[in-house]
C-alpha cells in the first residue's frame, strides 16, 4: 500500500508488542521510526479499513521523540516507545471522546486511568479507534464515521463494538490495542478478525473517571495477535484507582504465558443461554469449535460436553445495558442526532431504571452461584464466541431497533452472560470459513481466572500457531473512503 503522499509504506508491522518493546530497548529501532511507520500505515488504510476516529499524528510523534530520549538515557519500561491505539470510549487528554456518536464533543482535560497506565508504561498513543454508537452493536458502522471494514474481507464487518481496535491490530497497523467489552465487544471482533481478545475480571482495569461502566457490565481489555502480547497489555493497564466500585485482588497474567496448566477439565458448551428470539449455531462454527476441543483433548486435557445453567440471565442484562446507554446519552451534544435505535434504548433504560435495575443487580449473586456450579466439575468452559461468521457491511445498518436486537442475538448469543457475571473470558482464533473469514472460540472461567485461561490459550497457540496467518493486503481503492474523517 502507499500512503497519501505517495511514499512506499510497509503493509504491516509483523513484530508484536513484546517484540517491538525488546527491539526498542536493544536500540535496534527508534520509537520515532515505529511511530512514523504506524502513522503511515494508518493513513494508507484509512480510506479502506477506516479503523480510526482520531489520529494523533503530531502528538504521537512528540511522544515518540520523548520516548527516544528516555531510552537513550537508559530508562526501561514495559512499553517505552511502542505505538498503540485505544478505543474511542476512553479519554485521551487533548482529544474528544465521542464513543461512536455524532456531534462536536469537547477535548478532554485528562487521560482515563487506563490510558494513564499505558502512558506510565511508556506507550505512544497514536489514535482512537472507531466504535458504533455507545458500543451497542457487534458491527462498527455509523453516520458519524462511516463503515469500519474487516482486513480479512473488506465486504465484511470486523465486529464490534471494538471493531476499530480489532481492524487496526489485524491489519498490522499497531501491535495491540485497548478495547472494551460490555456484551462481547472485545471477544466478538477478536473472533471475526483472527485475534486474541481478553475480557478481564470486572474491575481488573480501572474504569475511572467512571466508578463503573454501564452499570458494571463493561470492562476494558486488550486485543492482540498473540497471547503474550494480550497478557502484557493487560498487566500494564491493570490496577484500581480511587473511586472504582470494583476492586478485585491483583493477579499477574503475563507470567502465566508458557506455564504448564496441568491436566484441565474442560466443558464444551454449544448451547447458548435462553433468549426470546430464534438462534442457531452455524455448522461451520460448530465444526471449528469442536475441532478446537479435539485439539485441547489431544494436548492431554479432559473434554466433555456440558452447559452452564444460565437461567434467566438475560432479564438481568437488559436493564443494566439500557440504563448505561441512557446515562451516556446525557453527555452527547445533541440527542436528536443519535441513531433512532440508540434513542429507543435510552427510553427503555428510563423505563427499566429504579426498582427494576436494582432487582437486576441484586440477581447477580444468585446467578454467580447458579452458573458457577459448572466450575465444581470443570476448570474451564469452551464455547463459541459467535454463532455465525462475520456478517456483511450494512446487513444491520437499516434495521429497526427490534430487528437489530433479534439479528445481533442470532449472530452473537454466547458472549454477553459473562458480562453480567463479571468473570473473565478469552477469545482465541478457531480457524476460517472456506472463503477465508475468521472464526473464534472463547475460554471462560470463574472469578479472577485470567492466569488459568491464559495458560490454556498459550498452550493452544503453541499448537495452532494462529499468529502466522495474516490477511491478504487489499489496495486502497478497493473500498470507498466515505468514512475516513480525522
C-alpha positions as CSV (number, residue, x, y, z in Angstrom):
1,X,0.0,0.0,0.0
2,X,1.1,3.6,-0.4
3,X,0.5,6.5,1.9
4,X,-1.5,9.5,0.8
5,X,1.7,11.4,-0.1
6,X,2.7,8.6,-2.4
7,X,5.7,7.2,-0.4
8,X,6.0,3.5,-0.1
9,X,4.8,2.1,3.2
10,X,5.3,-1.3,4.7
11,X,1.9,-3.0,4.5
12,X,2.1,-4.1,8.2
13,X,4.4,-4.4,11.2
14,X,5.0,-8.1,11.8
15,X,6.7,-7.6,15.2
16,X,4.3,-7.8,18.1
17,X,4.0,-5.7,21.2
18,X,6.7,-7.5,23.2
19,X,9.0,-7.8,20.2
20,X,8.8,-4.1,19.5
21,X,9.4,-3.2,23.1
22,X,12.5,-5.5,23.1
23,X,13.8,-4.0,19.8
24,X,13.5,-0.5,21.2
25,X,15.3,-1.5,24.4
26,X,18.1,-3.1,22.4
27,X,18.5,0.0,20.2
28,X,17.5,-1.8,17.0
29,X,14.9,0.7,16.1
30,X,13.7,4.1,17.4
31,X,10.3,5.0,18.8
32,X,10.0,7.7,16.1
33,X,10.7,5.1,13.4
34,X,8.0,2.7,14.7
35,X,5.5,5.6,15.2
36,X,6.1,7.1,11.7
37,X,5.5,3.7,10.2
38,X,2.4,3.1,12.2
39,X,1.0,6.5,11.2
40,X,1.9,5.9,7.5
41,X,0.0,2.6,7.6
42,X,-3.0,4.2,9.3
43,X,-3.1,6.9,6.6
44,X,-2.7,4.4,3.8
45,X,-5.6,2.2,5.1
46,X,-8.0,4.8,6.5
47,X,-9.8,5.1,3.1
48,X,-10.4,1.3,3.2
49,X,-10.4,-0.1,6.7
50,X,-11.5,3.2,8.4
51,X,-10.2,1.9,11.8
52,X,-9.6,5.3,13.5
53,X,-11.9,8.1,14.6
54,X,-8.9,10.2,15.7
55,X,-5.3,10.1,14.6
56,X,-2.8,11.9,16.9
57,X,0.0,12.4,14.4
58,X,1.8,15.4,15.8
59,X,1.2,14.4,19.4
60,X,2.2,10.8,18.8
61,X,5.5,11.9,17.1
62,X,6.2,14.2,20.0
63,X,5.6,11.3,22.5
64,X,7.9,9.1,20.4
65,X,10.7,11.6,20.4
66,X,10.4,11.9,24.2
67,X,10.5,8.1,24.5
68,X,13.7,8.0,22.4
69,X,15.2,10.5,24.8
70,X,14.3,8.4,27.7
71,X,15.7,5.2,26.0
72,X,18.9,7.0,25.2
73,X,19.3,7.9,28.9
74,X,19.0,4.2,29.8
75,X,15.4,4.2,31.0
76,X,13.5,1.0,30.6
77,X,9.7,0.5,30.9
78,X,7.5,-2.3,29.6
79,X,6.2,-0.4,26.6
80,X,8.6,2.5,26.3
81,X,8.2,3.9,22.8
82,X,5.7,1.3,21.4
83,X,2.9,2.8,19.4
84,X,-0.6,1.6,20.5
85,X,-4.2,2.5,19.8
86,X,-7.1,2.9,22.2
87,X,-10.9,2.7,21.6
88,X,-12.8,5.9,21.5
89,X,-14.6,5.3,24.8
90,X,-11.6,6.1,26.9
91,X,-10.4,9.6,27.5
92,X,-7.1,10.8,26.0
93,X,-6.0,14.3,27.1
94,X,-6.5,16.8,24.3
95,X,-8.9,14.6,22.4
96,X,-12.7,14.3,22.4
97,X,-14.4,11.1,23.5
98,X,-17.3,10.6,21.1
99,X,-17.8,6.9,21.6
100,X,-19.2,6.5,18.0
101,X,-21.7,9.4,18.3
102,X,-22.1,12.3,16.0
103,X,-21.7,15.9,17.2
104,X,-19.0,18.3,18.4
105,X,-17.5,16.8,21.6
106,X,-15.1,18.9,23.7
107,X,-11.5,17.8,24.2
108,X,-10.8,16.0,27.4
109,X,-8.5,17.6,30.0
110,X,-7.1,14.4,31.4
111,X,-6.5,10.7,30.5
112,X,-8.7,7.9,31.7
113,X,-6.9,5.8,34.3
114,X,-6.4,3.0,31.8
115,X,-4.7,5.4,29.4
116,X,-2.7,6.9,32.2
117,X,-1.3,3.5,33.0
118,X,-0.4,2.8,29.3
119,X,1.5,6.1,29.2
120,X,3.2,5.3,32.6
121,X,4.5,2.1,30.9
122,X,5.9,4.3,28.1
123,X,3.3,3.6,25.3
124,X,2.8,6.1,22.5
125,X,-0.9,6.6,21.8
126,X,-1.2,7.0,18.0
127,X,-5.0,7.4,17.9
128,X,-8.5,6.5,19.0
129,X,-10.3,3.7,17.2
130,X,-13.9,3.5,15.9
131,X,-16.9,2.1,17.8
132,X,-20.6,2.1,17.0
133,X,-22.8,4.4,19.0
134,X,-22.1,3.8,22.7
135,X,-20.7,0.3,21.9
136,X,-24.2,-1.2,21.4
137,X,-23.7,-3.5,18.4
138,X,-21.5,-6.2,17.0
139,X,-20.7,-4.1,13.9
140,X,-18.7,-0.9,13.7
141,X,-20.7,1.4,11.4
142,X,-22.4,4.7,11.8
143,X,-23.1,8.1,10.2
144,X,-20.6,9.8,12.5
145,X,-17.6,8.0,10.9
146,X,-18.7,5.6,8.2
147,X,-18.0,1.9,7.9
148,X,-15.1,0.1,9.6
149,X,-14.1,-2.9,7.5
150,X,-12.5,-6.3,8.2
151,X,-8.9,-6.7,6.9
152,X,-9.7,-10.3,6.0
153,X,-12.6,-9.2,3.7
154,X,-13.5,-5.6,3.1
155,X,-17.1,-6.6,2.4
156,X,-17.5,-7.8,6.0
157,X,-17.5,-6.2,9.4
158,X,-14.7,-6.8,11.8
159,X,-17.3,-7.0,14.5
160,X,-18.0,-4.6,17.4
161,X,-18.1,-2.7,19.3
162,X,-14.2,-2.7,19.5
163,X,-14.2,-3.1,15.7
164,X,-11.8,-0.3,15.0
165,X,-9.2,-1.6,17.5
166,X,-9.6,-5.1,16.0
167,X,-9.2,-3.9,12.4
168,X,-6.1,-1.9,13.4
169,X,-4.4,-4.9,15.0
170,X,-5.5,-7.5,12.5
171,X,-4.1,-5.4,9.6
172,X,-0.8,-4.8,11.4
173,X,-1.3,-1.1,11.8
174,X,-0.4,-1.3,15.5
175,X,0.8,-4.3,17.5
176,X,-2.1,-4.2,20.0
177,X,-5.0,-2.0,21.1
178,X,-7.2,-1.4,24.0
179,X,-10.9,-2.2,23.6
180,X,-13.9,-2.6,25.8
181,X,-16.4,-5.5,26.3
182,X,-20.0,-4.9,27.5
183,X,-21.7,-7.8,25.7
184,X,-18.7,-9.4,23.9
185,X,-17.3,-6.3,22.4
186,X,-13.7,-7.4,22.7
187,X,-14.3,-11.1,22.1
188,X,-16.6,-10.8,19.1
189,X,-14.3,-8.6,17.0
190,X,-11.4,-10.7,18.1
191,X,-13.2,-13.8,16.8
192,X,-14.1,-12.2,13.5
193,X,-10.6,-10.6,13.0
194,X,-8.4,-13.6,14.0
195,X,-7.1,-12.1,17.2
196,X,-6.7,-12.9,20.9
197,X,-9.0,-10.8,22.9
198,X,-9.2,-10.8,26.7
199,X,-12.3,-9.7,28.6
200,X,-10.8,-9.5,32.1
201,X,-12.4,-9.7,35.5
202,X,-14.7,-6.8,36.3
203,X,-12.5,-4.1,37.8
204,X,-9.2,-5.6,36.7
205,X,-8.6,-2.4,34.6
206,X,-9.9,0.7,36.2
207,X,-12.9,2.5,34.6
208,X,-12.1,5.8,36.2
209,X,-13.1,8.6,35.8
210,X,-16.3,6.5,35.9
211,X,-16.7,4.4,39.1
212,X,-18.0,1.6,36.8
213,X,-19.0,1.4,33.1
214,X,-22.6,0.6,32.0
215,X,-23.7,-0.4,35.5
216,X,-20.9,-2.9,35.8
217,X,-21.3,-4.9,32.6
218,X,-18.5,-3.2,30.6
219,X,-14.8,-3.7,31.2
220,X,-11.6,-2.6,29.3
221,X,-9.2,-5.2,27.8
222,X,-6.6,-5.9,25.2
223,X,-6.7,-7.1,21.6
224,X,-3.5,-8.6,20.1
225,X,-2.3,-11.2,17.7
226,X,-0.6,-13.4,20.4
227,X,-1.5,-14.4,23.9
228,X,1.8,-13.0,25.2
229,X,1.1,-9.6,23.8
230,X,-2.5,-9.5,25.1
231,X,-1.3,-10.6,28.5
232,X,1.4,-7.9,28.5
233,X,-1.1,-5.2,27.6
234,X,-3.5,-6.4,30.3
235,X,-0.9,-6.4,33.0
236,X,0.3,-2.9,32.1
237,X,-3.2,-1.5,32.0
238,X,-4.5,-3.3,35.1
239,X,-5.0,-1.8,38.5
240,X,-7.5,0.0,40.6
241,X,-7.8,3.7,41.3
242,X,-9.6,5.8,44.0
243,X,-13.3,5.8,43.2
244,X,-13.5,2.4,41.5
245,X,-16.6,0.4,42.6
246,X,-15.0,-2.9,41.6
247,X,-11.5,-3.8,43.0
248,X,-10.6,-7.4,42.5
249,X,-7.5,-8.8,44.2
250,X,-4.5,-8.3,41.8
251,X,-3.3,-11.1,39.6
252,X,-0.3,-11.3,37.2
253,X,-1.3,-12.6,33.8
254,X,1.9,-12.4,31.7
255,X,3.9,-14.9,33.9
256,X,1.2,-17.4,33.1
257,X,2.1,-17.5,29.4
258,X,4.0,-20.7,28.7
259,X,3.3,-22.1,32.2
260,X,2.0,-25.7,32.1
261,X,-1.6,-25.6,33.2
262,X,-1.6,-29.3,34.1
263,X,-4.4,-31.6,33.1
264,X,-7.6,-29.5,33.0
265,X,-11.2,-30.5,32.9
266,X,-12.9,-28.6,30.0
267,X,-16.6,-28.3,29.4
268,X,-17.5,-27.9,25.7
269,X,-20.7,-25.9,25.8
270,X,-22.5,-25.4,22.5
271,X,-25.9,-24.4,23.9
272,X,-26.5,-20.6,24.2
273,X,-28.5,-19.1,27.1
274,X,-32.2,-18.7,26.6
275,X,-33.5,-15.6,24.8
276,X,-36.9,-14.9,23.4
277,X,-35.5,-14.9,19.9
278,X,-34.5,-17.6,17.4
279,X,-30.9,-18.5,17.0
280,X,-28.9,-21.5,15.8
281,X,-25.2,-22.4,15.7
282,X,-23.8,-22.3,12.1
283,X,-22.4,-25.7,11.2
284,X,-19.1,-24.1,10.2
285,X,-18.7,-22.5,13.6
286,X,-19.7,-25.7,15.3
287,X,-17.1,-27.6,13.4
288,X,-14.4,-25.1,14.2
289,X,-15.1,-25.1,17.9
290,X,-15.4,-28.8,18.2
291,X,-12.2,-29.1,16.2
292,X,-10.5,-26.9,18.8
293,X,-12.0,-29.1,21.6
294,X,-10.4,-32.1,19.9
295,X,-7.0,-30.3,19.9
296,X,-7.4,-29.5,23.6
297,X,-8.1,-33.2,24.3
298,X,-5.0,-34.1,22.2
299,X,-3.0,-31.8,24.4
300,X,-3.9,-34.0,27.4
301,X,-6.9,-32.3,28.9
302,X,-10.3,-33.9,29.7
303,X,-13.1,-32.6,27.5
304,X,-16.8,-33.3,27.9
305,X,-19.9,-31.7,26.6
306,X,-21.6,-29.7,29.4
307,X,-23.5,-26.5,29.6
308,X,-23.7,-23.8,32.4
309,X,-27.2,-23.4,33.9
310,X,-27.7,-19.8,32.9
311,X,-31.3,-19.5,33.9
312,X,-32.9,-16.0,33.5
313,X,-29.6,-14.2,33.0
314,X,-31.0,-12.2,30.1
315,X,-33.5,-10.5,32.4
316,X,-30.7,-9.0,34.4
317,X,-28.7,-7.8,31.4
318,X,-31.2,-5.6,29.6
319,X,-31.9,-3.2,32.5
320,X,-28.2,-2.6,33.1
321,X,-27.3,-2.2,29.5
322,X,-30.1,0.2,28.7
323,X,-29.5,2.2,31.9
324,X,-25.9,2.6,30.8
325,X,-27.0,3.8,27.4
326,X,-29.4,6.3,28.9
327,X,-26.7,7.6,31.2
328,X,-24.3,8.1,28.4
329,X,-26.8,9.8,26.1
330,X,-26.9,12.6,28.7
331,X,-23.4,13.6,27.6
332,X,-23.9,13.9,23.9
333,X,-24.1,17.4,22.3
334,X,-27.4,16.7,20.5
335,X,-29.6,13.8,21.5
336,X,-31.6,14.1,18.2
337,X,-28.5,13.4,16.2
338,X,-28.3,9.9,17.6
339,X,-29.4,6.7,15.8
340,X,-33.1,6.1,16.4
341,X,-32.1,2.7,17.9
342,X,-29.9,4.5,20.5
343,X,-32.7,6.9,21.4
344,X,-35.1,3.9,21.8
345,X,-32.6,2.1,24.1
346,X,-32.2,5.2,26.2
347,X,-36.0,5.4,26.6
348,X,-36.0,1.7,27.6
349,X,-33.3,2.5,30.1
350,X,-35.6,5.1,31.7
351,X,-38.5,2.6,31.9
352,X,-36.3,-0.1,33.4
353,X,-34.5,2.1,35.9
354,X,-35.2,2.3,39.6
355,X,-36.6,-0.8,41.2
356,X,-36.1,-3.0,38.0
357,X,-32.5,-2.0,37.8
358,X,-31.9,-2.6,41.5
359,X,-33.5,-6.1,41.1
360,X,-31.3,-6.9,38.1
361,X,-28.2,-6.0,40.1
362,X,-29.4,-7.9,43.1
363,X,-29.8,-11.0,41.0
364,X,-26.0,-11.2,40.3
365,X,-25.2,-13.1,43.4
366,X,-27.7,-15.9,42.8
367,X,-26.5,-16.1,39.2
368,X,-22.9,-16.5,40.3
369,X,-23.9,-19.5,42.4
370,X,-26.2,-20.9,39.7
371,X,-23.7,-20.6,36.7
372,X,-20.7,-21.2,39.0
373,X,-21.8,-24.7,39.7
374,X,-20.2,-25.8,36.4
375,X,-16.8,-25.0,37.9
376,X,-17.4,-27.5,40.7
377,X,-16.7,-30.1,38.0
378,X,-14.8,-28.3,35.3
379,X,-11.9,-25.8,35.3
380,X,-12.7,-24.0,32.0
381,X,-15.7,-23.7,29.7
382,X,-15.0,-23.7,25.9
383,X,-17.8,-22.1,23.9
384,X,-18.3,-20.5,20.5
385,X,-17.7,-16.8,20.7
386,X,-20.3,-16.1,18.0
387,X,-22.9,-18.3,16.3
388,X,-22.0,-17.2,12.8
389,X,-19.1,-16.0,10.7
390,X,-18.9,-12.2,10.3
391,X,-21.9,-10.5,8.5
392,X,-21.5,-8.2,5.6
393,X,-21.1,-4.5,5.9
394,X,-24.6,-2.9,6.0
395,X,-26.6,-6.0,6.9
396,X,-27.7,-4.5,10.2
397,X,-27.4,-0.8,9.3
398,X,-31.1,0.0,8.4
399,X,-33.0,-2.3,10.7
400,X,-35.4,-1.2,13.4
401,X,-34.4,-1.5,17.0
402,X,-36.2,-4.8,17.5
403,X,-34.9,-6.2,14.2
404,X,-31.4,-5.2,15.2
405,X,-31.7,-6.8,18.6
406,X,-33.1,-10.0,17.1
407,X,-30.4,-10.2,14.4
408,X,-27.5,-9.4,16.6
409,X,-28.6,-12.0,19.1
410,X,-28.8,-14.5,16.2
411,X,-25.1,-13.7,15.4
412,X,-23.8,-13.3,18.9
413,X,-25.8,-15.2,21.6
414,X,-22.8,-16.6,23.5
415,X,-20.7,-13.8,24.9
416,X,-22.9,-11.5,27.0
417,X,-23.7,-13.6,30.0
418,X,-20.1,-13.3,31.2
419,X,-20.6,-9.5,31.3
420,X,-23.5,-9.9,33.8
421,X,-21.3,-12.3,35.9
422,X,-18.2,-10.0,35.6
423,X,-15.9,-13.0,35.1
424,X,-13.1,-13.3,32.6
425,X,-13.1,-14.8,29.1
426,X,-10.5,-15.1,26.3
427,X,-11.3,-15.3,22.6
428,X,-8.8,-17.5,20.7
429,X,-8.8,-17.9,16.9
430,X,-10.6,-21.1,15.8
431,X,-9.9,-21.2,12.1
432,X,-11.6,-19.9,9.0
433,X,-14.6,-20.5,6.7
434,X,-13.9,-21.9,3.3
435,X,-14.0,-18.4,2.0
436,X,-11.4,-17.2,4.5
437,X,-13.5,-15.5,7.1
438,X,-12.1,-15.8,10.7
439,X,-13.9,-17.7,13.4
440,X,-13.3,-17.8,17.2
441,X,-13.9,-19.7,20.4
442,X,-14.0,-18.4,23.9
443,X,-12.4,-19.9,27.0
444,X,-14.5,-18.9,30.1
445,X,-13.6,-19.1,33.7
446,X,-14.8,-18.2,37.2
447,X,-13.8,-15.1,39.1
448,X,-10.2,-13.9,38.6
449,X,-9.3,-16.9,36.5
450,X,-7.3,-14.9,33.9
451,X,-4.0,-16.6,34.6
452,X,-5.5,-20.1,34.1
453,X,-7.3,-19.0,30.9
454,X,-4.1,-17.5,29.5
455,X,-2.2,-20.7,30.3
456,X,-4.6,-22.8,28.2
457,X,-4.8,-20.1,25.5
458,X,-1.0,-20.0,25.2
459,X,-0.8,-23.8,25.0
460,X,-3.3,-23.8,22.2
461,X,-1.4,-21.0,20.5
462,X,1.8,-23.1,20.5
463,X,-0.1,-25.9,18.9
464,X,-2.2,-23.9,16.4
465,X,0.3,-21.1,15.6
466,X,-2.5,-18.8,14.5
467,X,-0.2,-15.7,14.6
468,X,1.4,-17.0,11.4
469,X,-1.7,-16.2,9.4
470,X,-2.2,-12.7,8.0
471,X,-5.0,-11.2,5.9
472,X,-4.1,-10.5,2.3
473,X,-3.3,-6.9,1.6
474,X,-6.1,-5.1,-0.3
475,X,-5.4,-2.0,-2.4
476,X,-6.7,1.3,-1.0
477,X,-9.1,1.8,-3.9
478,X,-10.9,-1.5,-3.1
479,X,-13.4,0.4,-0.9
480,X,-14.8,3.9,-0.8
481,X,-13.4,6.5,1.6
482,X,-16.7,7.9,2.8
483,X,-15.9,7.1,6.5
484,X,-12.4,8.5,6.7
485,X,-12.7,11.6,8.8
486,X,-9.9,12.6,11.1
